[in-house]
Amino acid sequence: MSEGSTSVRSRGAKLRRVLVVSGAVVVVLAFALVVCRASFGWFFPVASGSMEPTIKTGEIVFLRYDDGVPDRYDIVAFTDVGGGASVKRVLGLPNEAIVIEPTGDVRIEGRLLRDDPQRPGLIPIFDSRLQSIGEHWRHGGTLVDPWSLVDGAEPGPDEVWAMDGSAVGRGAALGLLALHDRVDDGRLLPCGERVAGNHTVHDVAVAFEVRVLEPGGRLRVQLVEQGDVFEASAPVYAGELDSRVDVFRTTPDGIDYLDYGRATIPLGEWIPVRFSNVDDRLELEIGDARMSVEYDRNSPHPSSRTTEPVSLGERVRLGGEGIVMQVRSILVERDLHVVPRGSFGVGRTLLLGPDEIYVVGDASSSSRDSRDRGPVELDRVFGRVEAVVWPLDGFRRVP
């Protein structure tokens, strides 16, 4: 037998072994997929943008099969009455009374959903790491501007703005940076592009870093909702280690002091500040100090001619008076907003049955859900979304 014939048979044997092994792998994988689909879950392509920005159009999610009662804020898959299937977020559970208020807030059994640990996080609408402060924030007046871009700090991630408040009078708006972008149900993309929304969002939060270089006045941050201006104010004077922090509300009828505390504001050091107004609760962080206070419903805007909530003008301001300070790393976020549109549970309370849930899309302005079609029966729910699995570079757990 020739050496060439032996080599040919050897290569043929190796090829057969590769084919056998490959076939076995395919069979095992196919079996695993069948078992996975039957026992654990399967993949579901999302064809609409009703869950953006959480799940984008064209992404594929992994569903964990589960026909039990979901938790609040779970994203579930269910069969539509007219055929097909949808994925939405659960807001109301069986036997609960739910109402979508004109502000876009959700009340369950008459209470706002402030403390639910599964509540989705806030959505960025401005980030100075991606956008320029100088382009999106108003500063100064027609004749005098105490604000300036720090020398050597380029617009973008390293952008730093300084304010010389030595000539800024008490309570003057001249010492405040003011976001002139609208606070709506849009969002900020990772590339820095802003997707504009169509509906005003009333709940907003701001975070930034501040460094006080010279004392002699106050650090101030404001959030505006409807007819109320909520302010956190901290005097910074030479020789004082701890500053008294006041949180108050200015309404069309006057000033309402809500809370006070103490905060350490060391000179020359960057410290984080965060002020939020979500579901009628103010939360303030200055350095290591924390404050939280709840308030009654907002005052109507004085220019509103209807009973609908109206929040106009510049909604976020930060800065000070009488001090020399610098700010950087500004982040503005808005709450998840449910557009008050539809016939079920909108403007008036809807009582869910023992086998019903109430679902809404995160992009509520474009979502068709329980507001329009009514509650979803539990026997139509067949899974919960666990993760986005395609495209691969977008893999992530779904909150």
KELOMAR-228883 format. One record per residue: residue in three letters; x negated, y negated, z negated of N, C-alpha, C, O in turn. Coordinates in steps of 0.02 Angstrom, whole numbers, plus 50000, padded with zeros to 5 digits. Example, Ala and Ser with C-alpha at 12.3 -4.5 7.8 and 13.67 -1.06 7.14 Angstrom:
residues 2
ala493405028449610493855022549610493405016549610492885016649577 ser493585011249646493165005349643493554999849606493304994349598 
***
This chain:
residues 399
met499575006050000500005000050000499564993850000499074993449963 ser499734989250041499304983350047499404978649987499914978649953 glu498884974749978498904969849923499444964549935499754962149888 gly499564962750000500074957850016500774960350000501184956449976 ser500914966850013501574969649998501704969549923502264968049901 thr501204971049884501274971049811501434964049785501844963049741 ser501094959149815501204952149794501914950049810502234946549770 val502164952049868502844950249888503354953149839503814949849816 arg503264959849824503734963149777503694959849708504204959149674 ser503094957749687503014954649621503394948049619503734946449570 arg503314944149673503684937749674504434938849676504804935049646 gly504654944049712505364945549715505634947549647506184945549628 ala505244951449610505454953549543505504947549496505974946949457 lys505024943049501505044937049459505654932849476505984930149431 leu505794932249541506374928249562507024931249535507464927549513 arg507074937949538507684941249511507754939949436508294938649411 arg507184940349401507214939149328507434932049314507834930849268 val507174927049352507374920049343508114919149356508454915649319 leu508364922449409509064921949425509504925049371510024922249353 val509284930749345509664934049292509684929749229510204928749199 val509094927049210509064922849150509474916449161509844914449116 ser509414913449220509804907349234510554908749232510944904849206 gly510744914449261511444916249259511694917349189512254915349171 ala511274920449147511464921549077511544914949041512004914149001 val511084910149054511134903649022511784900049042512124897149000 val511944900349107512564897249131513174900349098513624896749077 val513174907049092513734910349060513794908348987514344906948962 val513214908048952513224906148881513474898948873513884897548830 leu513214894448916513444887448912514184886848927514544883148893 ala514414890448978515124890248995515544892848937516074890048921 phe515304898248907515674901148850515674896148792516184895248759 ala515104892848780515054887948726515534882148738515854879748691 leu515574879948801516034874448817516754876448807517164872548781 val516924882548826517604885048817517774885348743518304883248721 val517294888148703517404888548631517464881648601517894880348558 cys517014876948624517024870148599517704866948614518004863748571 arg517934867948676518574864848695519144867848655519604864348635 ala519124874348645519674877648610519664876348535520194875948504 ser519074875648506519024875448433518864868548405519094866848351 phe518484864548441518244858348412518494852048448518764847548416 gly518414851748512518614845748548518394846048620518154851148645 trp518474840348654518304840148724518164832848743518204828348702 phe518004831948807517814825348831518414822048866518804825348900 phe518474815448855519054811848880518814805448915518494801248882 pro518954804648980518764798449014519254792848999519864793849002 val518994786948983519414781248966519484776849029518994774049053 ala520084776349053520194773049118520384765749112520394762249163 ser520544763249053520754756349046520294752648998519884755748963 gly520374746048996519974741948950520334740048887520154735148854 ser520864743748869521264741848811520914742648744521144739948694 met520344746248743519974747148680519314743348680518894744448636 glu519214739048728518594735048728518604730048670519134727648652 pro518024728448641517354730648660517144737348630516584739648642 thr517574740548590517384746748557517234752248608516724755648603 ile517694753148656517604758048710517734754448775518254751148784 lys517274755048822517324751348885517634755548939517624761748937 thr517924752148988518224755549046517704760049080517144757949093 gly517904766249094517474770949129517034775149084516704779749108 glu517004773649019516604777648974516964784248958517574784648964 ile516584789248938516864795748919516734796648844516184795748820 val517264798548808517214799448736517294806848719517584810648757 phe517024808748662517134815548636517714815348587517704811448539 leu518214819648599518794820148555518704826148509518554831748532 arg518814825048445518864830748399519604832448393520014828348373 tyr519774838648411520464840748408520714840448336520414843248291 asp521274836948326521554836248259522264833848266522384828348292 asp522744837848245523444835848250523734834048182524344833848175 gly523294832848132523534830848067523664823348064523604819848114 val523844820848004523964813747995523284810147996522864811647954 pro523174805448041522534801948044522464796947988522944795447953 asp521854794347979521734788947933521844782347968521814781848029 arg521974777247929522034770647957521364768647991520824769947965 tyr521424765548048520864763248090520544768748130520084767348169 asp520754775148122520524780248169520724778448239521254775348250 ile520324780448288520514779848358520744786748380520354791448380 val521374787148399521674793648415521854794148488521964789048522 ala521884800248513522134801748580522824804848574522934809148531 phe523284802748617523974805348613524274805348683524044801748728 thr524774809548692525114809948757525624804248762525984802848715 asp525644801148821526134795948833526814799048849526854804648874 val527334795448835528014797948847528114799348921528434804248939 gly527854794948964527944795849035527424800149069527404800549130 gly527004803549030526464807549058525794804249049525754798249036 gly525264808049054524594805449043524434805148970524794807848928 ala523884801748954523664801148884523314794448873523074791348921 ser523284792248811522984785848793522574786648730522664791348691 val522114781948720521744781548656521864774548627521794769548662 lys522054774248564522184767948529521964768548456521804774048432 arg521954762848422521764762648351522394762848307522884759448321 val522364766848254522934767448208522924761748158522424760448124 leu523494758148153523574752948103524084754848050523974753447991 gly524634757948070525154759648023525224767148016525184770848065 leu525344769547954525394776747939526114778547922526524774047910 pro526274785047921526964787047908527264783947845526924783347793 asn527894782047850528284779247795528074772247773528314769847722 glu527624769147810527404762447792527834757147827528124758347880 ala527854751247796528174745447826527624740947854527184738747817 ile527654739547919527124735747952527424729747988527984729948013 val527034724247990527234718348027526604714948054526104714148019 ile526644712848117526124708848148526344701548141526854699548167 glu525944697548105526134690748092525964686148151525554688048193 pro526254680248154526094675548208525354673648212525124671748265 thr524994674348156524274672848155523854678448186523254677548197 gly524174684248200523794690048224523564694548168523244699648180 asp523724692848105523564697048048524074702748042524634702248067 val523864708148010524294713948000524444714647925523994714347884 arg525074715447909525274716647839525594723647835526024725447874 ile525364727347785525634733947769525944733547700525614731747651 glu526584735147696526944734647632526874727547603526834726747542 gly526854722547647526814715647625526124713147608526044707347590 arg525604717447615524924715547595524464715447656524524719647701 leu524004710747656523494710447708522984715947696522874718147640 leu522664718147750522204723847747521494721547733521044722447774 arg521384718547675520734715647659520204720747641519624720247664 asp520384725747602519884729847568519814736847594519474740947563 asp520114738347651520044745147678519334746247701519084742547743 pro518984751347674518274752447691518174754347764517624753547790 gln518704756747798518634758747868518814753047917518804754047978 arg518954747247890519154741647933518594740047982518014739647962 pro518754739148046518234737448096517874730948078518164726448049 gly517234730548097516844724648083517054718648126517434719348174 leu516794712848108516944706848146516584706948214516094710648223 ile516834702948261516584703048330516214696648344516494691248336 pro515584696948366515194690848379515484686848437515694689548488 ile515484680148428515674675648483515134670448496515144667048548 phe514654669648450514054665548461513484668548422513564670648365 asp512894668748454512294671448423511694667548450511544667948509 ser511354663848407510794659648430510194663748453509734660948482 arg510194670348441509674674548469509784675548544509324677348580 leu510404674348567510574675448637510784668948672510764668648733 gln510984663948634511234657748662510874651748630510574652448577 ser510904646148662510574640148637511024636348589511614635048605 ile510754634448531511134630448484511284623548514511844621048507 gly510794620648548510884614048577511434613648628511744608348637 glu511574619248662512094619248714512794620648687513284618748719 his512844623748629513494625848605513724622248541514294623148519 trp513284618248511513464614848449513394607348458512884604848482 arg513904603648439513874596348439513444593948381513464596848327 his513064588648393512654585948339512584578348349512544575948406 gly512554574748294512454567548296513054563648318513594566348331 gly512954556948322513484552448343513284548648406512794550348439 thr513654543448421513514539748482512884535548476512554534248526 leu512714533348415512124529048406511564532448368510974531048381 val511724536848323511214540048281511314547548282511874550048279 asp510754551148286510774558448283510234560848235509644560748251 pro510434563048175509924565548127509654572448144509184574748111 trp509944575748194509744582448213509244582348271509294578148316 ser508764586848269508284587448323508004594548325507974597948274 leu507804596748385507484603248393506774602748368506394598248387 val506584607348324505914607248294505394608148348505474612448392 asp504854604248345504324604748395504044611848398503894614848346 gly503974614348459503694621048468504194626648464504034632348478 ala504814625048444505334630248438505744630248502506124625548515 glu505674635348542506024635748606506754637748596506904641448548 pro507204635548639507894637948636507904645548643507574648348686 gly508294648948601508314656248601508184659048532508364655848482 pro507874664848528507784668248463507394664148412507504664748352 asp506924659848436506504655948390506744648748381506374644648354 glu507344647348404507594640448402507724638348330508064641748292 val507444632648311507524629748244507734622448252507424618748290 trp508254620448216508474613548217508384610448148508514613648097 ala508174604148148508044600448086508524594648080508744591748130 met508704593048017509154587448004508854583147949508724585547894 asp508754576747964508544571847915509154568247890509404563647921 gly509394570447832510024567747806509934561947758510394560147723 ser509334559047756509214553647709509674547647721509814543747675 ala509894546847784510344541247800511054543447813511464539447836 val511214549747798511894552247808512304551147745512124553647691 gly512844547547751513254545947693513644551847667513734556847703 arg513884551347606514254556747575514894558247614515294553847628 gly514964564747632515554566947667515554565447741516054566747775 ala515004562647768514994560747838514904566847883514514571347867 ala515274566847938515204572347986514554571948025514374576748060 leu514204566248021513584565248058513064570548041512654572248083 gly513074573047980512574577947959512764585147972512444589647946 leu513284586348011513524593048023513444595148096513664591448141 leu513134600948108513184604148173513894606948179514164609648130 ala514204606348237514894608748246514944612848309514774610448363 leu515184618948303515274623348361515834620548405516404619948382 his515664618848468516194616148511516504621448556516934619848596 asp516294627748550516624633248585517284634948550517354634248490 arg517764637248589518404639348562518334645948526517974650448549 val518664646648468518684653048433519294656848457519864655348437 asp519184661748501519734665448531519584672848531519094675048501 asp520014676748564519934683948563519454686448616519494692148639 gly518994682148637518444684248681517894687548640517974689048581 arg517324688548673516764691848639516114689948673516104687548730 leu515564691148639514904689848664514584696448686514554701148647 leu514364696748749514034702748774513304702948752513024697748736 pro513004708948751512294709548730511814705348773511274703748750 cys512004703748834511584699748878511624692248862511254688348891 gly512084690348817512164683348800512724679848836512874674048823 glu513054683448882513624680548918514244680848874514374685848841 arg514634675548874515254675248835515844676948879515954673948931 val516234681948857516864683648890517414679648855517554680848796 ala517714675048890518224670748859518864674548846519044679048884 gly519204672748792519844675748776520414671148794520304665548819 asn521014673548782521614669748799522004667348738522464663248744 his521824669948679522224668448620521784666048563521244668848551 thr522014660948528521644658248471521614663448415522114666548398 val521014664248386520924668548328520814663948268520404659448270 his521184665148215521174660548158520644662448106520414658048069 asp520454668748102519974670948051519264671148081519154674148133 val518794667748047518124666848075517614667048018517774665747960 ala516984668548036516434668747988515814665948021515724666548081 val515374662947981514734660448006514184662647959514264662647898 ala513614664447988513014666147949512424662547980512394661748041 phe511954660347939511364656947964510824656947909510954659047853 glu510234654747927509694653847879509544646347872509554642747922 val509414644147811509284637047799508654636347756508504640547713 arg508294630947770507704629247729507754621847711507744617547755 val507804620447646507824613547622507114611247609506744614147569 leu506914605847643506234603247637506184597547586505684596947551 glu506704593447582506714587947534507404587647503507904587547539 pro507454587447435508104587247402508394580247402508124575647434 gly508954579447367509254572847361509964572447389510224566947398 gly510274578147401510954577947429511284584747424511194588447376 arg511684586447476512074592647474511984596647537511914593947592 leu511994603247529512064608047583512814609347592513164610347543 arg513064609347656513774609947668513904614947725513514615247772 val514454618747720514684622947774515444623047772515744623447719 gln515754622547832516484621847836516764626847886516464628447937 leu517364629347870517764633447915518464630347918518754628747867 val518734629747979519384626547987519884631748011519764635448058 glu520464631947977521014636147998521664632347990521834630147935 gln522024631648044522654627848046522544620848016522114617148040 gly522914619047964522844612347936522344611947879522314606747845 asp521964617147866521504617447809520774617147832520584620147882 val520374613347794519644613447802519354616447739519374613447686 phe519074622447746518774625847689518024624147688517684624647739 glu517784622047630517084619847626516734622947566517024623647512 ala516104624847576515654626847522515124621447518514804619747569 ser515014618747459514554613147450514084614647392514304616647338 ala513424613547404512924614947352512444609047347512044608047393 pro512464605147292511984599647284511284602447273511184607547239 val510794599147303510084601147294509694594947273509584590347312 tyr509494594947208509134589247181508464591447153508384597247132 ala507984586947152507314588547126507354590447052507694587347013 gly506994595747035506954597946966507504602746945507484605446889 glu507994603946987508534608546971508404615347003508314615747064 leu508374620546963508254627246989508894630347016508884633647068 asp509444629246981510084632047003510554626347023510594621146990 ser510894627447078511364622447103512084624747090512234630747096 arg512514620147073513224621747068513514622047138513404617547178 val513874627347152514184628247218514934627647210515244631247170 asp515234623147247515954622247246516264624747311515994623547365 val516814628347305517204630447362517894627247356518244628247307 phe518074623247405518714619647401519034619347469518734620747521 arg519674617247468520074616747529520354609647533520654607147486 thr520244606547591520554600047604521164601247649521104603747704 thr521744599347624522374600247659522654593447678522384588347657 pro523184593247718523494586747732523734583147669523854577147671 asp523814586847614524064583847552523514582047502523654579047451 gly522884583947516522354582447469521844588047464521784592347508 ile521464587947408520924592847397521144597847344521414595947292 asp521014604147358521174609647312520534613447297520274616947341 tyr520274612747235519664616347216519834623547200520264624947158 leu519494628147234519664635247230519204639247183519444643647148 asp518554637647183518084641547142517424637747138517294633147177 tyr517014639747090516344637047086515874642447057516094647147024 gly515224641547070514724646247046514044642947045513994636847049 arg513514647047040512834644547039512424648147090512514654147102 ala511954644647121511514647647171510824644547166510754638547153 thr510314648647176509624646247177509434644547249509464648747294 ile509244638247259509044635947326508334633147321508244627147311 pro507824637447327507134635147320506924630847379507104632147436 leu506544625547365506314621147418505784624647461505354628247435 gly505834623547525505324625947572505384633247590504954635847626 glu505904636747567505984643847583506634644947623507144641747611 trp506594649547671507184651347709507624655747666507394660647637 ile508264654047662508744658247626509354659447671509534655147710 pro509674665347665510264666847706510894663747676510974663347616 val511334661447721511994658847701512514662247744512424662947805 arg513064664247713513624667047751514274664647720514364665147659 phe514724662247761515374659747738515904662547784515874661447845 ser516394666047756516914669247798517604667647771517694666547711 asn518084667547816518784666547799519184671747838519354670647896 val519334677347806519674682947838520254685147794520154686547734 asp520844685547822521434687847786521534683947721521644686847668 asp521504677347726521634672847668521154674247610521344673547552 arg520554676247626520034677147575519394673747599519154674947654 leu519114669447556518474666247569517924670147534517984671847475 glu517384671547570516804674747540516184670647558516084668947616 leu515784669147507515194665047516514584668547488514594671347433 glu514044668447527513394670947505512874665547517512804663147574 ile512524663547465511954658947471511374662047434511374662447372 gly510864664347471510324667947438510584674147405510894678347438 asp510474674847340510714680747304511374679447267511604683747230 ala511674673647277512314671947245512894674247289512864673747350 arg513424676647257514024679047291514644676047259514704675747198 met515114673947301515754671347277516304673847322516204674647382 ser516894675047293517464677447330518094674647299518184674847238 val518544671847340519154669047314519714669947366519594669047426 glu520304671647342520884672247386521324666147378521324662947325 tyr521694664447430522124658547428522794660147459522874665247493 asp523274655747448523934656547477523904654947552523384652947578 arg524454655847584524484654847656524244647847676524264643147636 asn524024647247738523734641047762524254635447769524854636747778 ser524014629347765524434623547778524514622747854524034623847891 pro525104621047877525194620047950524784614147974524674609347938 his524554614648036524174609148066524634603048074525204603848097 pro524404597148055524854591248057525094589448127525604586148134 ser524724591548178524934589848246525394595048277525644594148333 ser525524600548241525944605848268526674603748267526924601248217 arg527014604848323527724603148328528164609348326528774608848334 thr527854615148314528234621348310528044624848245527614622648208 thr528384630448233528224634448174527644639348187527414642748141 glu527414639648249526864644148265526214641448237526104635448237 pro525764645948213525124643548186524684640548240524634643248295 val524364634848224523934631448271523284629748236523284626548183 ser522714631848265522054629948240521684626548298521534629748348 leu521554620148289521284616048344520594613248327520384613148269 gly520244611148379519614607448370519034611848350519034617948360 glu518534608648320517924612048298518074616148235518274613348184 arg517964622548240518174627148186517614629048138517754631548084 val516984627848157516414629748116515924623948114515724621348166 arg515724621848054515234616448046514754618247991514934621647942 leu514124616047998513624617347946513094611847948512944609048000 gly512814610447889512304605347885512264602547815512244606447767 gly512234595947809512174593047743512164585547745512324582347795 glu511964582747688511914575447681511394573947627511354577447577 gly510994568747638510504566647588509904571147581509454569547542 ile509864576647618509294581247614508964581847682509264580247734 val508344584247681508004585947743507994593547746507754596847701 met508264596347801508364603547805508254606047875508234602247923 gln508174612647881508124616047946508594621947946508724625047894 val508864623648005509284629548012509064633648072508774631048120 arg509204640148069509044644748123509494650848118509864651648069 ser509464655148167509804661748167510554660948151510794664048103 ile510904657048190511624655948178512024661448214511914662848273 leu512484664448177512924669548204513644667748185513794666748126 val514084667448235514804666148222515184672248246515084674748301 glu515634674748203516034680648219516764679248206516944674848167 arg517184683048240517904682348230518194689248211517894694448225 asp518774689048180519094695148157519424698848216519564695848268 leu519554705348206519964709048254520654705848254520964704948201 his520904704148313521524700248319522044704248357521914706748412 val522634704748327523194708148361523674702748387524004699248349 val523694702148452524124697048483524854698548465525094704048478 pro525214693848436525904694948415526384694948474526744690148486 arg526364700448512526774701048572527124707848571526824712848555 gly527764707948589528134714148591528744714048547528904709048516 ser529084719748545529734720148510529714724248446530194723948407 phe529184728048435529164732748379528664730348326528064730348338 gly528914728148269528484726248214528134719548224527654718048189 val528364715548270528054709048284528514703548258529064702548284 gly528284700048207528684694648178529194696948128529454692948089 arg529354703448128529804706148078529594713348062529314716848105 thr529734715448002529464721747976529774727748011530384727848024 leu529354732648026529564739048055529404744548006528834745247984 leu529904748647988529804754247943529664760547984530084762648024 leu529074763447974528884769448011529204775647979529294775947919 gly529364780448021529644786647996529114791247967528524789647970 pro529324796947938528844801547906528384805047955527884807947934 asp528534804748020528094807948069527884802948123527784804848181 glu527824796548104527654791348152527034787448130526924786448071 ile526644785148179526094780548167526154774648214526504774948265 tyr525814769248197525834763048237525134761948264524654761348225 val525064761548331524404761048362524364754648404524854752448433 val523754751748407523624745748445522934746348477522484749248447 gly522854743548537522194743248568521784737548540522064732348523 asp521124738448536520694733048510520734726948554520724721348529 ala520784727748620520894722148666521654721048670521964722648721 ser521934718348617522664718448610523014713948661523604714848674 ser522654709248690522984704848740523144708648804523584706548841 ser522794714148817522914717948879523154725048866523234728948913 ser523264726848804523444733748787524204734648783524554730348757 arg524444740148810525134742248802525144747548748524844752848756 asp525484746148692525434750548634526074750248594526614748848621 ser526024751348528526634751748487527014745248484527614745248470 arg526694739648498527054733348498527584733248553528124730348544 asp527424736448609527884736548666528294742948669528884742748689 arg527984748548651528294755148662528534758548598528824763948602 gly528424755548542528644758448479528144763248449527614764448478 pro528304766048392527844770648357527694776948399528064778548445 val527154780248381526954786548413527094792248364526884792048307 glu527454797348388527594803148346526954807348337526544807948382 leu526884810148277526274813948261526184819948306525614822048320 asp526734822848330526644828748372526384827048442526254831548481 arg526314820648457526004818548520525254817248513524904816448563 val525014817148452524304815848439523924822448444524104827348412 phe523384822548484523004828748491522264828148476521894833048482 gly522024822248457521314821848442521114814948416521484810048422 arg520514814748387520224808548363519564807348398519164811948408 val519444801148417518834799548453518254799248404518284795848353 glu517724803048420517134803348376516564799048403516224795748364 ala516444799248469515864795848496515954794548570516344797948604 val515604789548595515534788448667514934792548690514384791848663 val515034796948739514504801548760514254800248831513754803048852 trp514604795848868514374794248936514584787148953515144785048940 pro514114783248983513444785249005512964786548947513074784248891 leu512434790248962511974792448910511654786648873511554786948812 asp511494781248910511164775648876511654771648833511454767148797 gly512304773348836512794770048794513054774448738513554772848706 phe512704780248726512934784848675512954781448606512484778048587 arg513514782248571513584779148505514174782248469514654784548500 arg514144782248403514724784048363515244778548368515074772648374 val515864780548365516414775548371516654773748302516854778148263 pro516644767248285516864765148219517624765548212517894763948159 
***
